[in-house]
Amino acid sequence: MNEFLLSISENGKYFMKDNNPFFWLGDTAWLLFRKCSREEAWQYLRNRKELGYNVIQVSLMHAHPKAVTDGGAFYKDEDLYSDEYWKLCDDIIEMAEELGLFMGLLPAWGSFVKNGVITTENASAYAMYLADRYRNRKNIIWIIGGDVRGDAGMDTFRLLATTLKNENPDRLMTFHPFGRTASSLWFHEDPWLDFNLFQSGHRRYDQRTLDEWDDNTSTEEYFGEDNWRYVERDHENAVSKPTLDAEPSYEGIPQGLHNGKEPYWEAWDVRRYAYWSVFQGAAGHTYGSNSVMQFFRSAELKGAFAVREDWQEALHSEGAGQMQHLKDLMCSVDFIHGRPREDLLLFGQRERYHRISVFAGEDYILCYVYSGDSFALDLSEYKDKKMDLYWMSPQSGAYSYIMSVSNQESIKLRPTRRMGDSCDCVLVCRTSIQGKKV
């Protein structure tokens, strides 16, 4: 079996690779092909590989072509998408394969469809071009869309998707939606959609109405920062498909996205989005950095979204390096057969930043506490097991032993408050017989 082929777990909620659970840890690198040399791409990919990432989300075509040539073959525009450009894409995808990384490839940013550059007249030809070019590259996951509503061009998106799927049937495929929406709103029942993505977006709870260019004009349910609710909603569908947050708030981007006078989202914010969604049953998580996703350089006249640092500096941002602790934690337990277990909380559950997320399996319980609140757990289902309890730091990944319990109906806990900007932590309870190294 090819080591790069992904499949869906039997319960329809997670990914498998070579019959083993695969936890998606993605990074957002939309402009990697447009902005980086081969040497810079290798630096970026190796950094992410060594930080535990396994999926890189990139847009093959991000900027609009200057002209439509060759009978509508916009992807062969001599100014923007020359043979040299496509060879660069080929080489970077091959680099990723050498490092064991999947490439989540967007055929084109959603605006290509929304603005009528890609239409039902040329979508099939472009999809065939991509399918033929990358037929032998097994480390590809196809991502239709790109920060766009599905109803901005449903027929075109479906034509792109079905053509690619017919030609590359063993590659998983999904759709990257507009902010505060999910692929499931339009395509959940489509056979080409193997799993769902949602974009929880970059806004605070109080920024629902900003009168900005990207405001939703439709009436979808608004969840604010509660990105775990997208997972909950997707799992209510009759047909189970994996789902994950493919674009939460980026580290180092203004809250609300556009106004540089607003506070920036920081490491503790990106941790919260990650743990909240994964402990609700997401199949993984995608991290993003404002600087890295656009590969900003200070020598440029202007970056987007009030970017504050060069991408090579942002590679080493605190939050970027902390996502691997969540991946390691999930891979240390049988997460495929776990599920959200808020019902195990006897008290302590509150709203917004005081939410306590609980994920549990047959021999473990995981609780993410963002605000340092006390809480109590019902252990009656586990009382015939000896359970070892630890506080795990989402910042460092370090485990601190608390106690071992057995024959105990419940337990009350309060995280140790730490100095600094945040006091989030994870309670890890697991049976001693698991033999897991911490």
N, C-alpha and C positions, 0 to 999 in steps of 0.2 A: 504493500500500500504506500502511495506517495505521502511523505511526511507532511505535506502542506495541505492536504485535502481536509476540509472541515465538514462536519455533519451536525445534525440536530439530535439532542438526547431523546430517549424514548418518551419522556414526559413532556417534550415539546417546549421546554423552557430554557435550555442551556445548550452550549456548543460542545462538540466532541472532536478530538483529533487523534487518529490512530486508536480509536476505541477508549481513549482516556479523556476525562473532563478537561475542557479548555476554558480558562477564564480570560475573557477579552479585556486587555488593558491597552487602550488606544491613546494616541496622541494626535493632535490636530496640526497638520502641516500643509495647509491648503496651497501655499505658493512655493512649495519645495522645488517643483520643476521650473517655475518661471524665474526664481530669484537666486538659485544656488548653482555654483559650479560643481563638477564631479567631486572635487576635493572637499568642498563644504558639505555636500550631501553625505559623503562618507563620515565626516565628523559628526554631523547631526544623527545619522542612523546608528552609528556605534554608541554614541552617548545614550540614546533612547534604549537600545538593546541592553546595555549594561545597567540601566535603571529599571529593567524589568518589563518594558513595554513590548507588546507583540503585534500590534496593529497600528499602521501609520495611515491616516486619512489625508488624501491628496487629491487635488483637482487637476485633471489632465488639461482642461481648458478653462481658464479663469477669467481672462480679459477678453472683451469683445474683439473679433478680428476687424481690421480696418476696411476690408473689402471681402466680398463674396465672389470667389473665382471658380474656375473649372466646373461650371454648371452646378454650382451650389456646394462644392466640396470645400466648405469653410475651414475644415480641419487641415487643409493643405495651403492655406493662405501664406504667400511667400514672405510676408512681413512678420507674422507672429507665429505661425505653425509650420515652419520649414522642415525639410528632411533632417536638418541638424538638430532641431528641437526634439523631434520624435526619437532620434538616436540618443539624445541625452536622457529622455524618459526611459528608454529601454535600458540604458546602463544603470540608472538609479534603481529601477525595479530589480535588476539582476543583483546589484549590491545588497538590496534588502533580502533577497532570497539567500544569498551567501551568509547573511547574519541570522537567518531563521525568522525573518520578519514578514508578516502579511502586509500587503498594500491594499487599503480600502480605497479603490479608485473611483472617483466621480468622472464619468465621461465628459461632463461639462457642468459648470456652475449653473444653477437654476435659471439665472437671468437669460441664458441663451435661449431657453424655451419660452420664458415669459415675454421676452422682447422679439420673438419671432425669427431668431437666427436659425435655431433648430426647429423644424416643423415636421408634420407627417409626410412632407414631400422628400425630406432628406435624412430623417432620423434612421431609417433602416440601413441606408448606405453607410452612414457613419458607424452604426453599431457593427456592421459586417467588417468594416475596416479595423475596428478595435478587436473584434473577435479573431480575425485572421492574424493580426499582429501579435496578439498575446495568447494565442491558442496553446502554446507550450509552456506558458508561465503559470505554475500551479499556486503561487503565493498571492493570487489576486482574489479580492472580494469586490464585487461590483456594487457601487452605491449610486443609484439613480437620484436625480434631484439636485440638491445643493442649496440650502437656505431658501426654500421656495415652497409655497403651498401646492399640494397635489392638484388642486382644481385650477391652477394657472395654466395647465396644458395636459390634462389627463390622457388624452389620446396619444400625444407625442411621447410622454413619459412611458406609457404602456408599450408603444411600438419599440422604443429604445430597449426597454427591459425584456420584452418577449423575444426580440431578435437576438440579443446577447445571450439570453438563457437557452434558446434553442441551439445556438452555436457553441456555447460553453456550459453545458448542463451540469457539470460537476463543480462549478463555482457558486458559492453562496451569494445571494443578492438581496439588497434592501433599498430603502429610500431615505435620503436625508431631508427632513422637512424644515419649514419656516419656524422661527422662534415661537415658543409657547404652543406648538402643535406637535403631532405625532404622525408617522406614516400610516398608522392603523386607522386614522380618520378617513382615508381614501382607499387604501390598497390592501387592507388586512386579508381579505378573501381572495386576492389575486394569487394564482398558483406560483408566479415567479417570485413573489415576496417571501423569502425564507425566514426572515426575522424582522422585527420592528426597530426603528430608531425614533427617539423623540429629542427635541431640542428645548430643554427647559429654559434656556435663555439667560440673559444678563441683568435682569431687573430685580430690585428689592420688592418686598411685599407692598410697599406704599407707592410703587411706580407703575401702577396699572395703566394710567392714562398719562401719556407724555406728549401727545400731539406731534409725534415725530414720524419720519417717512416710513418707518417699518411697523407702525402700529397695526395690530390686527383689526380688520374692519368687520370680521365675522364674529359670531357669538359663541365660539368654543369656550368650554369651561376654563376658567383662569385659576392656576394653582400657585401663582407667585413663586416663592423660593421652595415650595414643597414639591420638589421634583419626584419624591417617592410616590406621589399620587398618580403620575403618569404610568408607573409600573403597575400600581394597583388597578388602574383602569384597563390597561392592556391585558392583564391576566383575568379580567372578567369576561373576555370574549370566549365564545363557545369553542373555537379552535385555538389551541395553545401555540404560541410562537414566542421565541426568545425576544426580549426587549431590553434596551439600554439607553442611557443618556449619552447621545453622541455630541452634544454641545451644551454643557452647563456653563456657568459663569467662568470666564477665563481668568487665570491668575494675572494680575497686573492690567486689568481693563476697568474703566470707570463703571460704577454701578449705574445701570441704565444704558450703558454702551456709548452714548454720544457726547455727553457733557463732561469735559475734563475737569470741571470744578467739583464734581461729585467725588466721594471717597472711592478708592480702588478696591476691587476684590482681591483678597490676600490668601495666603496658604491655608489658614483655618477655614476659610469659606470653601475652597475647592475640596478640602477633606470632607466637609459636611455634606456637600452634594454627593460625593463618592459613596460614603458609608450609608447615607440615607437611602439611596436608590438600590445599592447592592443588597442591603439588609431587608429591602422590600421584595427581593427576588429578581433583580436585574441580572442579566447574564454576563455582566462586566461593566466597564465604565470607560469613558473617554475623557482624558484631561486636555486642557488647552491653555496656552500662554498667549497673551495678546502680542507679544514681541515675536515669538517663535512662529506662530501661525502665519504671519505676514513676512517673516524673515527680514525684520526692520534693521536698517543700518543708519547710524546717526549722520552719515555723510549725505543721506537723502534729504531732499528739501522738506518733506513732510511725510509722516507716517499716518496711519489710520487710528481712530479711536484713542486719541491722546496717548499714544504709546510712549513709554517712559525710559526704555533701555534697549540697547542693541540685542539682537537675537542670540549672539554668542555669549553674552552675559546672562540672559534670561534662561539659557539652557540649564543653568545651575540653580534656578529658583528653588526656594524651600519646598513649595508644594509639588513641584515636578519630581523631586526625589523621594517624596513621601508616599506616592501612589503604590509603589512596590510593596509597602507594608500591608496594604489591604489585599493585594493579590496573594502575597505569601500566606496571610491569615486564611483566606478562603481556600487556598490549595492545601492547607494543613488539615482540613476537615472534608467530609463528604458533602460538599455544598450542592451537588446535583440533586440529592434527595432531601435537602433542607427546605425550609419555607419560613416566611415571616410569621412570628409568634408573639404579636403584641398582647395576646390573651394571657401570656405568662406573667405579665406585670400585675401585681396585686395593688400597687399604688405608685404614683410618681409620674404617670403620663400627663403631659400638658401639650400646649400647642406651640407651633412655630419653633423658635430656637430652643424651647424646652422639651421638644419631642425626644423620646427615647425609642430608638429602633431596636427591635429584637428579631434575630434570625436563629433558628434552631433546627437540629437534626436529632437522630436517635440517641447520640452520645455526646452532644455538645449544645451549648447555648452561647450566643454572642449578643452583646448589648452595646450599642453606641450611644454615649451620653455626651451631648455637645456642651451643655451649660453647667455641668458639675452638680446636677440635682441628685438628691437621694431618691431611692426607689426600692421596691421589694419584689422579689421573684418567687413565683410558685414553683417549687421543686418536686411536687408530689409525683410527677411522671418519672422522675429520675431518682427517687429515694432508695431504690434497690441497687444503685450504682455509687461507687465512690467517685466524687467529682473534685477535681483540682481547680481552684479559682485563681485567676491572675488579673491584674490590671495591665493592659497593653497600651503603650504609647503610640498613637497614630503619627506622632512627629518622628520618633526614633525607631519604632518597631520593637522596643525593649519590653520584656515581660517582667512583671514584679509579682512574685508569689504572695497570695493573700492567706489562703487556708485550704484545707481539704474537708469535704463534708460527705456524710452518708446518713441514710435513714432520717433525712431532714425534709420537712414539709415545705419550708420557705426560708428565705434569707433576706435581710435588709442590708443595703449597702449605700455608702456615700463615697464618691470618688475623692481622692486626696487632691485638694486644690493646689495648683502650681502657680508659680510666678509667670508673668508674661501676658500675652495678648489673648490667650484662650485657655480653656481648661477641658477640652474634649478628651475623651478617653474611651477605651473599649474594655468591657468586662468579658473575659474569656473563661467559660466553664466547660470542662471536658473530662470525660471519664479517664481515670488513671490508666486503665488497661489499653488505651489507644496507642500508647507508646510514642506519641508525637514529641519531637524535640522542640523545645521552646527557647 
